[in-house]
Amino acid sequence: MKDLLFFLRLTARKRLGWFLGGALLAFATLFAGTALLGLSGWFISAAALAGLAGAGSAFNLFVPSAGVRFFAIGRIVARYLERLVTHEATLRILADLRVWFFQKAIPLAPARLGELRGGDVVARVTSDIEALDNLYLRALAPAVAAFLLTLSASVFLAFFDLRLGLLVFVAMTLAGVVVPLLVARLARRPGKAQAQAAADLRGAALDGLRGAPELLAHNAAGFAHSELERASTRLSDAQRRQTAIGGIGGALILATTGCALVLLLAFAAAAVEAGQLSPPLLAMAALLLLGVFEAAAPLARACQSLSQTRIAARRLRAIADMPAAVYDPATPQPLPPGGEFAFEAVSFGYNPERRTVLEGLNFAVKEGERVAIIGESGSGKSTIARLLLRLWDPEGGKITLAGADLRSLRQADIHARFAVLSQETPIFSGSMRENLLIGKPDAEETELWKALRAADLDRFVAELPDGLDSWVGETGVNLSGGQGRRLALARALLKPAAILLLDEPTQGLDEEAERAFFATLQTAAQGRTVLLITHAGNLEGSFDRILRLEQGRLHEVAPQ
């Protein structure tokens, strides 16, 4: 339960007013419905008895009929407002949780998140966060409303007969507390299995879709189908067990309601016979009990789903509590101006049990200098970029930026000094404008066109029907490979950073598109320090130095 309490405290800090408002409106809805049921029973019974006694003309029809209309209209209004407030509260809470999760997860990328399956991370961002809406919408608010309704009905009936009030309170405690807790206990194991199977199914589906070209190329689609089928079978089995447990909970609540109703009728009939209770009040008490017990059924369903919610909360906290690969220093020093950096005897390996990627690496790049690092795939070129951005810390030696050791600086200050373009730089589903504004959110229209012009993409965008507001599609599907890279380059150029860091920016482009990209880069990056990491062979003399990385060491080669 500590994981659920953690998220309750986390969200209640900002949304307590929405919490209380939704719970009180849920109570108002139940109260109006139960009062309508009880008053209607009393009204019909009293009117019938008055007619049989020949006192119909003396019976006051107006006050109870007005009460019936009041509670009927009040129930409709309260239900509408309750749905409005509780769903708004839930959406706000989910938004808060997504922001919280991203704030916790982003510092873990790529070092820690890379240890997890990609589909699993997506499942936690989506389904696990959404599962937490059960905590408020289906558990907390209904529980508060049911308690207030039970208390109100018990106190009201106790004024007429203490036994009736105690009976409603005890029976509702059984139906609203004991039965839900029993259901929660029975549902713990299948709920855990359901949550895990659902996560596995989403992960397998996402991994299969992302890797579809490779699976088809290697004739391995059957493997992905088998994984999906196994996860789907486990999920179906868990759901069947959950359905059976839900049926048991519903039957127990129904049995408790029936027993309570029989006892209430027995007590009330004895009171009527003794002259302590009027017959219309007997009908009112019976219908009030039925109305109160309507609030018990959602509690059993909520407790049944709490096991899945608890698993989701635990999975989210497992990522949030991961230690980061690097931490900001307790007292960071200011980053001096400048675009120069240096590696001094840097050694690094991703895993102590595997070979060292870099060994005693030494090189320096001056401000305004353009340097390219070439080498075979897997030689450690991208590792240099990751270390320079301080996504990892070196095992030996040090890296300096503008003369300052990276470990003495805040990561935010380091990242502000770099504009990065890599082979994994995404084109987001949105417009040209929205993709560009990621580089500089407050950029003016003229700045956007200047960046496009520098990336040699302005004429293409100008010819589009919607110009900057043209839709690029999911992952830039409406653009060619070269156009997508130029858009990413324009976005990087918009960022007012002294250093342009390019990590395999032409990966996947044909030779002609690659040559055109580097020709554009030569003029686009004027006035900036440039570090290009590539295995391309079309550099065409546009760099001051070209270094080759072999076996963890750099060797200078003649510029092309």
C-alpha positions as CSV (number, residue, x, y, z in Angstrom):
1,M,0.0,0.0,0.0
2,K,3.0,2.3,0.5
3,D,3.2,2.8,-3.3
4,L,-0.4,3.9,-3.5
5,L,0.0,6.2,-0.5
6,F,3.0,7.8,-2.2
7,F,1.0,8.7,-5.3
8,L,-2.0,9.9,-3.1
9,R,0.3,12.3,-1.3
10,L,2.0,13.3,-4.6
11,T,-1.3,14.3,-6.3
12,A,-3.2,15.6,-3.2
13,R,-0.7,18.4,-2.8
14,K,-1.9,20.1,-5.9
15,R,-5.4,18.6,-6.4
16,L,-6.9,18.4,-2.8
17,G,-9.7,20.8,-3.7
18,W,-10.7,18.7,-6.7
19,F,-10.4,15.6,-4.5
20,L,-12.8,16.9,-2.0
21,G,-15.2,18.5,-4.5
22,G,-15.6,15.3,-6.5
23,A,-16.1,13.2,-3.3
24,L,-18.7,15.6,-1.9
25,L,-20.6,15.7,-5.2
26,A,-20.5,11.9,-5.4
27,F,-22.1,11.9,-1.9
28,A,-24.7,14.4,-3.0
29,T,-25.6,12.2,-5.9
30,L,-26.0,9.1,-3.7
31,F,-27.8,11.1,-1.0
32,A,-30.3,12.5,-3.5
33,G,-31.0,9.1,-5.0
34,T,-31.4,7.4,-1.7
35,A,-33.6,10.2,-0.3
36,L,-35.7,10.1,-3.4
37,L,-36.2,6.3,-3.0
38,G,-37.0,6.5,0.7
39,L,-39.3,9.5,0.4
40,S,-41.2,8.0,-2.6
41,G,-41.8,4.8,-0.6
42,W,-43.1,6.8,2.4
43,F,-45.2,9.0,0.1
44,I,-46.9,6.1,-1.8
45,S,-47.5,4.1,1.4
46,A,-48.8,7.1,3.4
47,A,-51.1,8.2,0.5
48,A,-52.5,4.6,0.1
49,L,-53.2,4.3,3.8
50,A,-54.8,7.7,3.9
51,G,-57.1,6.7,1.1
52,L,-58.1,3.4,2.7
53,A,-58.9,5.3,5.9
54,G,-61.0,7.8,4.1
55,A,-58.7,10.7,5.0
56,G,-57.4,11.4,1.5
57,S,-58.7,14.9,1.5
58,A,-56.9,15.7,4.7
59,F,-53.6,14.2,3.4
60,N,-50.9,16.8,2.5
61,L,-49.8,15.9,-1.1
62,F,-47.9,19.0,-1.8
63,V,-44.9,18.9,0.6
64,P,-43.8,15.3,-0.1
65,S,-44.4,15.7,-3.9
66,A,-42.3,18.8,-3.8
67,G,-39.6,16.8,-2.0
68,V,-39.8,14.1,-4.6
69,R,-39.3,16.6,-7.4
70,F,-36.5,18.3,-5.4
71,F,-34.5,15.1,-4.9
72,A,-35.1,13.9,-8.5
73,I,-33.8,17.2,-10.0
74,G,-31.1,17.4,-7.4
75,R,-29.8,13.9,-8.3
76,I,-29.6,14.8,-12.0
77,V,-27.7,18.0,-11.3
78,A,-25.4,16.4,-8.7
79,R,-24.7,13.5,-11.1
80,Y,-23.7,15.9,-13.9
81,L,-21.5,18.0,-11.7
82,E,-20.0,15.0,-10.0
83,R,-19.0,13.5,-13.4
84,L,-17.7,16.9,-14.5
85,V,-15.5,17.4,-11.4
86,T,-14.3,13.9,-10.9
87,H,-13.3,13.4,-14.5
88,E,-11.6,16.8,-14.6
89,A,-9.8,15.9,-11.4
90,T,-8.7,12.6,-12.9
91,L,-7.4,14.2,-16.1
92,R,-5.5,16.8,-14.1
93,I,-4.0,14.1,-11.9
94,L,-3.0,12.0,-14.9
95,A,-1.4,15.1,-16.4
96,D,0.5,15.8,-13.2
97,L,1.7,12.2,-13.0
98,R,2.9,12.2,-16.6
99,V,4.9,15.4,-16.0
100,W,6.3,13.9,-12.8
101,F,7.3,10.7,-14.5
102,F,9.0,12.5,-17.4
103,Q,10.9,14.7,-14.9
104,K,12.1,11.5,-13.2
105,A,12.8,9.5,-16.3
106,I,14.5,12.0,-18.6
107,P,17.7,12.2,-16.4
108,L,17.9,8.4,-16.7
109,A,18.2,8.4,-20.5
110,P,20.0,6.8,-22.0
111,A,22.2,5.1,-19.4
112,R,19.5,3.7,-17.2
113,L,16.5,3.5,-19.5
114,G,18.6,1.7,-22.0
115,E,18.6,-1.3,-19.6
116,L,14.8,-1.6,-20.1
117,R,12.9,-3.0,-23.0
118,G,11.6,-0.2,-25.1
119,G,8.0,-1.4,-25.2
120,D,8.1,-1.8,-21.4
121,V,9.0,1.9,-20.9
122,V,6.2,3.0,-23.2
123,A,3.8,0.8,-21.3
124,R,4.7,2.5,-18.1
125,V,4.4,5.9,-19.6
126,T,0.9,5.1,-20.9
127,S,-1.0,2.3,-19.3
128,D,0.6,2.2,-15.9
129,I,0.0,6.0,-15.4
130,E,-3.6,5.6,-16.7
131,A,-4.2,2.7,-14.2
132,L,-3.7,5.1,-11.4
133,D,-7.0,6.8,-12.2
134,N,-8.6,3.9,-10.4
135,L,-7.1,5.2,-7.2
136,Y,-9.2,8.4,-7.2
137,L,-12.1,7.9,-9.7
138,R,-13.0,4.4,-8.7
139,A,-11.8,4.0,-5.2
140,L,-11.2,7.1,-3.1
141,A,-14.2,9.2,-4.2
142,P,-16.7,6.4,-4.0
143,A,-15.4,5.2,-0.6
144,V,-15.8,8.7,0.9
145,A,-19.3,9.1,-0.6
146,A,-20.4,5.6,0.6
147,F,-19.1,6.3,4.1
148,L,-21.0,9.7,4.3
149,L,-24.1,8.1,2.9
150,T,-24.0,5.2,5.4
151,L,-23.4,7.6,8.3
152,S,-26.3,9.9,7.2
153,A,-28.8,7.0,6.7
154,S,-27.8,5.3,10.0
155,V,-28.3,8.5,12.0
156,F,-31.6,9.3,10.3
157,L,-33.1,5.8,10.9
158,A,-31.7,5.8,14.5
159,F,-34.1,8.7,15.3
160,F,-37.0,6.4,14.7
161,D,-35.5,3.1,15.9
162,L,-31.9,2.7,17.2
163,R,-31.9,-1.0,16.0
164,L,-32.6,0.1,12.4
165,G,-29.7,2.6,12.4
166,L,-27.3,0.1,13.8
167,L,-28.4,-2.6,11.4
168,V,-27.8,-0.4,8.4
169,F,-24.4,0.7,9.7
170,V,-23.2,-2.9,10.5
171,A,-24.6,-4.4,7.3
172,M,-23.0,-1.6,5.2
173,T,-19.7,-2.2,7.0
174,L,-19.8,-5.8,5.9
175,A,-20.8,-5.0,2.3
176,G,-18.7,-1.9,1.9
177,V,-15.5,-2.9,3.9
178,V,-15.3,-6.6,4.6
179,V,-16.5,-7.9,1.3
180,P,-14.3,-5.5,-0.8
181,L,-11.2,-6.4,1.3
182,L,-11.9,-10.1,0.8
183,V,-12.3,-9.5,-3.0
184,A,-9.0,-7.5,-3.0
185,R,-7.3,-10.4,-1.3
186,L,-8.6,-12.9,-3.8
187,A,-7.8,-10.7,-6.7
188,R,-4.2,-10.0,-5.7
189,R,-2.5,-12.8,-7.6
190,P,-4.7,-12.7,-10.8
191,G,-4.5,-8.9,-10.7
192,K,-0.7,-9.0,-10.6
193,A,-0.7,-11.5,-13.4
194,Q,-3.1,-9.4,-15.4
195,A,-1.0,-6.2,-15.0
196,Q,2.2,-8.1,-16.0
197,A,0.5,-9.8,-19.0
198,A,-1.0,-6.5,-20.2
199,A,2.4,-4.9,-20.0
200,D,4.1,-7.8,-21.8
201,L,1.4,-7.7,-24.5
202,R,1.9,-4.0,-25.1
203,G,5.6,-4.4,-25.1
204,A,5.6,-7.3,-27.6
205,A,3.2,-5.4,-29.9
206,L,5.3,-2.3,-29.9
207,D,8.5,-4.1,-30.4
208,G,7.0,-6.1,-33.2
209,L,5.7,-3.0,-35.0
210,R,9.0,-1.1,-34.6
211,G,11.0,-4.1,-35.7
212,A,8.6,-5.2,-38.5
213,P,11.0,-4.6,-41.4
214,E,13.8,-6.6,-39.7
215,L,11.4,-9.4,-38.7
216,L,10.1,-9.7,-42.3
217,A,13.6,-9.5,-43.8
218,H,14.8,-12.4,-41.5
219,N,11.5,-14.3,-41.9
220,A,11.1,-14.1,-38.2
221,A,7.5,-12.7,-38.0
222,G,6.3,-16.0,-36.6
223,F,8.5,-15.4,-33.5
224,A,6.8,-12.1,-32.9
225,H,3.4,-13.7,-33.4
226,S,4.2,-16.4,-30.8
227,E,5.2,-13.8,-28.2
228,L,2.0,-11.9,-28.8
229,E,-0.1,-15.0,-28.6
230,R,1.5,-16.1,-25.3
231,A,1.0,-12.7,-23.7
232,S,-2.6,-12.5,-25.0
233,T,-3.3,-16.0,-23.5
234,R,-1.9,-15.1,-20.1
235,L,-4.0,-11.9,-20.1
236,S,-7.2,-13.7,-21.1
237,D,-6.6,-16.3,-18.3
238,A,-6.1,-13.5,-15.7
239,Q,-9.1,-11.6,-16.9
240,R,-11.3,-14.8,-16.6
241,R,-10.1,-15.3,-13.0
242,Q,-10.8,-11.6,-12.3
243,T,-14.3,-11.9,-13.7
244,A,-15.0,-14.9,-11.5
245,I,-13.8,-13.1,-8.4
246,G,-16.0,-10.1,-9.4
247,G,-19.0,-12.4,-9.5
248,I,-18.2,-13.7,-6.1
249,G,-18.0,-10.2,-4.7
250,G,-21.3,-9.2,-6.3
251,A,-23.0,-12.4,-4.9
252,L,-21.7,-11.7,-1.4
253,I,-22.9,-8.1,-1.5
254,L,-26.3,-9.2,-2.8
255,A,-26.5,-11.8,0.0
256,T,-25.6,-9.3,2.6
257,T,-28.2,-6.9,1.2
258,G,-30.9,-9.6,1.3
259,C,-30.1,-10.6,4.9
260,A,-30.0,-7.0,6.1
261,L,-33.4,-6.4,4.4
262,V,-35.0,-9.4,6.1
263,L,-33.7,-8.3,9.5
264,L,-34.8,-4.7,8.9
265,L,-38.3,-5.8,8.0
266,A,-38.5,-8.0,11.0
267,F,-37.3,-5.2,13.4
268,A,-39.6,-2.6,11.7
269,A,-42.6,-4.9,11.6
270,A,-42.2,-5.6,15.4
271,A,-42.0,-1.8,15.9
272,V,-45.1,-1.2,13.8
273,E,-47.0,-3.9,15.7
274,A,-45.9,-2.3,19.0
275,G,-47.1,1.1,17.8
276,Q,-43.5,2.5,17.9
277,L,-43.3,3.0,14.1
278,S,-45.9,3.9,11.5
279,P,-46.3,1.6,8.4
280,P,-45.1,4.2,5.9
281,L,-41.9,4.5,7.8
282,L,-41.4,0.8,7.4
283,A,-41.5,1.1,3.6
284,M,-39.2,4.1,3.8
285,A,-36.7,2.3,5.9
286,A,-36.6,-0.7,3.6
287,L,-36.1,1.4,0.5
288,L,-33.5,3.5,2.2
289,L,-31.5,0.4,3.0
290,L,-31.7,-0.7,-0.7
291,G,-30.5,2.8,-1.7
292,V,-27.6,2.8,0.7
293,F,-26.4,-0.7,-0.5
294,E,-26.2,0.6,-4.1
295,A,-23.0,2.4,-3.0
296,A,-21.4,-0.9,-1.9
297,A,-21.1,-2.5,-5.4
298,P,-18.5,0.0,-6.8
299,L,-16.3,-0.5,-3.7
300,A,-15.9,-4.2,-4.4
301,R,-15.0,-3.5,-8.0
302,A,-12.6,-0.8,-7.0
303,C,-10.8,-3.1,-4.5
304,Q,-10.6,-5.8,-7.1
305,S,-8.8,-3.4,-9.5
306,L,-6.5,-2.1,-6.7
307,S,-4.1,-5.0,-7.2
308,Q,-3.5,-3.9,-10.8
309,T,-3.2,-0.3,-9.6
310,R,-0.7,-1.2,-7.0
311,I,1.4,-3.1,-9.5
312,A,1.3,-0.1,-11.9
313,A,2.4,2.2,-9.0
314,R,5.2,-0.1,-8.1
315,R,6.4,-0.3,-11.8
316,L,6.4,3.5,-12.0
317,R,8.3,4.0,-8.8
318,A,10.8,1.4,-9.9
319,I,11.9,3.7,-12.7
320,A,11.5,6.9,-10.7
321,D,13.7,5.5,-7.9
322,M,16.5,4.4,-10.3
323,P,19.8,6.1,-9.5
324,A,21.0,8.3,-12.4
325,A,24.3,7.6,-14.2
326,V,25.5,11.1,-13.3
327,Y,24.6,13.7,-10.8
328,D,25.1,17.5,-10.7
329,P,27.7,18.6,-8.2
330,A,26.5,20.0,-4.8
331,T,28.0,23.3,-5.6
332,P,28.4,23.6,-9.4
333,Q,30.7,26.2,-10.8
334,P,29.6,28.6,-13.5
335,L,30.4,27.5,-17.1
336,P,32.8,30.0,-18.7
337,P,32.0,31.3,-22.2
338,G,33.6,29.5,-25.2
339,G,33.1,26.6,-27.6
340,E,36.4,24.7,-27.0
341,F,36.6,21.3,-25.3
342,A,39.2,18.6,-24.6
343,F,39.5,15.0,-23.7
344,E,42.5,14.3,-21.4
345,A,43.5,10.6,-21.0
346,V,39.9,9.5,-21.0
347,S,39.1,5.8,-20.5
348,F,35.6,4.4,-20.6
349,G,33.6,1.1,-20.8
350,Y,29.9,0.6,-20.6
351,N,30.3,-2.6,-18.6
352,P,33.2,-3.6,-16.3
353,E,32.9,-7.2,-17.6
354,R,33.2,-6.2,-21.3
355,R,36.1,-4.6,-23.1
356,T,37.0,-0.9,-22.7
357,V,35.6,1.3,-25.4
358,L,38.0,4.2,-25.0
359,E,41.5,3.9,-23.6
360,G,43.6,7.0,-22.7
361,L,41.9,9.2,-25.3
362,N,43.5,12.6,-25.8
363,F,42.3,15.3,-28.2
364,A,41.2,18.9,-28.1
365,V,39.0,21.1,-30.3
366,K,39.5,24.9,-30.4
367,E,36.6,27.4,-30.5
368,G,35.3,27.7,-34.1
369,E,37.3,24.7,-35.3
370,R,35.6,22.0,-37.4
371,V,36.7,18.5,-36.6
372,A,35.4,15.1,-38.0
373,I,35.9,11.8,-36.2
374,I,35.6,8.8,-38.5
375,G,35.7,5.1,-37.8
376,E,34.0,1.7,-38.2
377,S,30.7,1.0,-36.5
378,G,31.1,0.0,-32.9
379,S,34.5,1.7,-32.6
380,G,33.2,4.1,-29.9
381,K,32.6,7.2,-32.0
382,S,29.1,7.8,-30.4
383,T,30.5,7.2,-27.0
384,I,32.6,10.3,-27.4
385,A,29.5,12.4,-28.0
386,R,27.7,10.8,-25.0
387,L,30.6,11.6,-22.8
388,L,30.9,15.1,-24.1
389,L,27.2,15.7,-23.2
390,R,27.9,14.1,-19.8
391,L,25.4,11.3,-20.2
392,W,28.1,9.1,-18.6
393,D,31.2,10.0,-16.7
394,P,34.6,8.6,-17.8
395,E,36.2,6.0,-15.7
396,G,39.6,7.6,-16.0
397,G,40.9,11.0,-17.1
398,K,38.7,14.1,-17.5
399,I,36.7,16.1,-20.1
400,T,36.8,19.9,-20.1
401,L,34.4,22.4,-21.7
402,A,35.6,26.0,-22.0
403,G,38.4,24.9,-19.6
404,A,36.0,23.6,-16.9
405,D,35.8,19.9,-15.8
406,L,32.4,18.6,-16.9
407,R,31.9,17.0,-13.5
408,S,32.0,20.4,-11.8
409,L,29.2,21.8,-14.0
410,R,25.4,21.4,-14.1
411,Q,24.1,19.1,-16.8
412,A,21.7,21.8,-17.9
413,D,24.5,24.3,-18.4
414,I,26.5,21.7,-20.4
415,H,23.5,20.8,-22.7
416,A,22.8,24.5,-23.3
417,R,26.2,24.8,-24.9
418,F,25.5,22.1,-27.5
419,A,23.1,21.8,-30.5
420,V,22.9,18.1,-31.2
421,L,21.9,16.3,-34.4
422,S,22.2,12.5,-34.4
423,Q,21.0,9.6,-36.4
424,E,18.3,9.1,-33.8
425,T,17.1,12.7,-33.8
426,P,13.3,12.3,-34.2
427,I,10.9,14.2,-36.4
428,F,7.8,14.6,-34.3
429,S,4.3,14.1,-35.5
430,G,3.3,17.7,-36.0
431,S,3.9,20.7,-38.4
432,M,7.1,22.1,-39.7
433,R,6.7,25.0,-37.3
434,E,6.2,22.8,-34.2
435,N,9.3,20.7,-35.0
436,L,11.4,23.8,-35.5
437,L,10.2,25.5,-32.3
438,I,11.7,22.6,-30.3
439,G,15.1,24.1,-31.0
440,K,14.0,27.6,-29.8
441,P,10.4,27.8,-28.4
442,D,10.3,31.6,-28.6
443,A,11.8,31.9,-32.1
444,E,10.2,34.6,-34.4
445,E,9.0,33.7,-37.9
446,T,12.0,35.3,-39.5
447,E,14.3,33.1,-37.4
448,L,12.5,30.0,-38.5
449,W,12.9,30.9,-42.2
450,K,16.6,31.9,-41.6
451,A,17.3,28.4,-40.1
452,L,15.4,26.8,-43.0
453,R,17.5,28.8,-45.5
454,A,20.7,27.8,-43.8
455,A,19.6,24.2,-44.0
456,D,18.7,24.7,-47.7
457,L,15.0,23.7,-47.0
458,D,13.4,27.1,-47.3
459,R,12.3,26.7,-51.0
460,F,10.8,23.3,-50.3
461,V,8.7,24.6,-47.3
462,A,7.7,27.8,-49.2
463,E,6.2,25.7,-52.0
464,L,4.1,23.6,-49.6
465,P,0.3,24.6,-49.5
466,D,0.5,25.4,-45.8
467,G,4.1,26.5,-45.6
468,L,5.5,26.3,-42.0
469,D,2.2,24.8,-40.8
470,S,2.4,21.8,-43.2
471,W,2.0,18.5,-41.5
472,V,5.1,16.3,-41.6
473,G,3.4,13.1,-40.5
474,E,4.3,10.5,-37.9
475,T,8.2,10.3,-37.7
476,G,8.3,12.7,-40.7
477,V,6.7,10.2,-43.1
478,N,5.7,13.0,-45.5
479,L,9.3,14.0,-46.0
480,S,12.1,12.3,-47.8
481,G,15.2,11.1,-45.8
482,G,17.2,14.1,-46.9
483,Q,14.4,16.6,-46.1
484,G,13.9,15.1,-42.7
485,R,17.7,15.5,-41.9
486,R,17.6,19.1,-43.1
487,L,14.6,19.8,-40.9
488,A,16.5,18.4,-38.0
489,L,19.5,20.4,-38.9
490,A,17.4,23.6,-39.1
491,R,16.1,22.8,-35.7
492,A,19.6,22.4,-34.3
493,L,20.7,25.6,-35.9
494,L,17.9,27.5,-34.2
495,K,19.4,26.7,-30.9
496,P,21.8,29.5,-29.8
497,A,24.6,27.1,-28.9
498,A,28.3,27.6,-29.4
499,I,29.0,23.9,-30.4
500,L,27.2,21.9,-33.1
501,L,27.5,18.2,-32.3
502,L,26.7,15.9,-35.2
503,D,26.5,12.1,-34.5
504,E,26.1,10.1,-37.8
505,P,23.6,12.7,-39.2
506,T,23.6,11.1,-42.7
507,Q,22.9,7.6,-41.5
508,G,20.5,6.0,-44.0
509,L,20.9,8.6,-46.7
510,D,22.1,7.7,-50.2
511,E,25.5,9.1,-51.5
512,E,24.0,12.0,-53.3
513,A,21.8,13.1,-50.4
514,E,24.8,12.7,-48.1
515,R,27.1,14.9,-50.3
516,A,24.3,17.6,-50.5
517,F,23.9,17.5,-46.7
518,F,27.6,18.1,-46.0
519,A,27.7,20.9,-48.6
520,T,24.8,22.6,-46.8
521,L,26.5,22.1,-43.4
522,Q,29.7,23.9,-44.6
523,T,27.8,27.2,-44.8
524,A,25.1,26.5,-42.2
525,A,27.4,26.1,-39.3
526,Q,29.5,29.3,-39.8
527,G,30.8,30.8,-36.6
528,R,30.3,27.6,-34.5
529,T,32.5,24.9,-33.2
530,V,31.6,21.7,-35.1
531,L,32.3,18.1,-34.1
532,L,31.1,15.5,-36.6
533,I,31.1,11.8,-35.8
534,T,30.5,9.8,-38.9
535,H,31.6,6.8,-41.0
536,A,30.8,8.7,-44.2
537,G,33.4,9.2,-46.9
538,N,32.0,12.4,-48.6
539,L,33.5,15.1,-46.3
540,E,35.0,16.9,-49.3
541,G,37.5,19.1,-47.4
542,S,35.0,20.9,-45.3
543,F,36.7,20.2,-42.0
544,D,39.9,21.5,-40.5
545,R,40.9,18.1,-39.1
546,I,39.8,14.5,-39.6
547,L,40.6,12.0,-36.9
548,R,40.2,8.2,-37.2
549,L,39.1,6.2,-34.1
550,E,40.7,2.8,-33.9
551,Q,40.8,0.5,-30.9
552,G,39.8,3.3,-28.6
553,R,42.5,5.7,-29.8
554,L,42.4,8.7,-32.3
555,H,44.8,9.1,-35.2
556,E,44.9,12.2,-37.3
557,V,44.4,11.7,-41.1
558,A,44.9,14.2,-43.9
559,P,41.8,16.3,-44.7
560,Q,40.0,15.2,-47.9
